[in-house]
Amino acid sequence: MAVCVACSKSLTLHLELDDEDEDASMGGSSANAGQDVDDDVQLQCGCHFHWQCLVDAYSMSECPKCGTNLVSTTSFGEPELLCTLKNEGGLQENLDILSLLTEESYLKAYPEERKCRAFLEFCEEGDVEAIVDLLEDEEDEDEEATTGEGAGRHIDVLRYQDPIGSLNSGLHVAILNERVNIAWLLLYLASSLPLDQFSQEALHAAQSSLSLGREDQTGKADIRSLKDGEGMTAEERAVTIGGVWNEWLQSGRLKPPNP
């Protein structure tokens, strides 16, 4: 039976049951509550890893164990890293994990950006509540870090641009994924768009979900002015998508302010 080439342990992962699962389980003691599930990433070279063991060891395009070059090219000329993944969700063959491993490698080098990347993920998913929670938590940490070793290293989460994802801002991500609720929220939090240009529904949603309030935008970049890796603002990206953004484009609410 194959084992993880990094730690030489069985290719399983022990998952603890939460309280509800424990209550629903039949006859098991709480001390042994949990279950073992598959945790097997088989690379094209034939080496098997636990997912976390692979993340911990990966830094280049080669297998961390045997050194085989793992990166191939799609029919569109894009790089990919294929594997066979077997976990609690089942079996997935020819799964491209290059972007996941690239992100994890980046975060090993820059762990302080983990929250920023979570923010972009929430923008992609349209999760307003998660964004609000993250920003409120960030504000609490900023207050604690005004002095001492952490002072002066603040990262503006709202205006973060993905260095390994075409320099997309949260607004770019919202536009690309047609997340209208996120676009409204980001315009409220990180733009100088006058409040009378917000829909009443969007304005009420923003004001009722935020304990932070709208910040003074003086001296800060308007999120509508940020450009992605192709030099396009969120407005210009919306032009390429159309659809739900057509009314936004006609209203001019995505237009960057004059410099």
Residue, then its C-alpha position, 0 to 999 in steps of 0.5 A: m500500500a502506498v504511503c506519503v513519500a514525505c512523512s511515510k504515513s498512511l494516506t489518510l486524514h483523521l477528522e474530528l467530529d463536531d458536537e452534532d456529529e458526535d450526538a448523531s453517532m451510534g455507540g462511539s465514545s467521545a474520546n475516539a470520536g472522528q473518522d479517517v478519510d482519504d488524503d492522497v495526492q498522486l502526482q504524475c511522477g507516481c509519488h503520493f503525498h498528503w495534501q499538507c505535506l505536499v504544500d509544505a514541501y512544494s516550492m518549484s515546478e518539480c516533485p519535492k521527492c524525485g525531482t521530476n518536472l510536473v508542469s505541463t501545458t494545456s491546449f491553450g498554452e497555459p501551464e498546469l500541474l495535474c494530479t489524481l486527488k482522493n479525499e473525503g469528496g471522492l476521486q478526482e483525476n487529471l485535476d489541475i492544482l498549480s494555482l493552489l500550490t502557487e498560492e500556498s508557496y506565495l503565502k509561505a513567503y508572505p504569510e502577512e497577506r493571508k487575510c488579503r487573499a481570503f478577502l479576494e476569495f470572499c469577493e469572488e464568492g459574494d460573501v458579504e458577511a465574511i468580508v465584514d467580519l474580516l474587516e472588523d477583525e482587521e480594524d481591531e488588529d490595526e488598533e493593537a499594532t499602532t506601536g511596537e514591532g508591528a507598527g508601519r507594516h499595515i496592508d490595505v486589505l480593501r485595495y489589495q491587488d493580487p500579485i499572483g492573479s493578474l493584479n486584480s483588486g476586490l472590485h475587479v474580482a467582483i466584476l469578473n464574477e458578477r457579484v453586484n452586492i460586493a461591488w456596491l459594498l466596495l464602492y461604499l467602503a473604498s471609493s468617493l462615489p457620492l452616497d446619492q448615487f447608491s441605490q437605497e437598497a444597496l446603501h441600507a445593506a451597507q450601512s446596516s451590515l457595517s459597524l465600521g462606517r464609511e471611512d474618510q477617503t482623503g489620501k487614499a486610492d479610489i478603488r475604481s482607479l486601480k488597474d489590473g495586470e493588463g492595465m484595465t480598471a474595473e470599469e474597463r473590465a466591466v465593458t468586456i463583460g456587459g450584461v449586469w454591468n451595462e446599467w452600471l456603465q451607463s450610470g458612470r458609477l464605475k468611472p474612476p474619479n478625475p486625477 
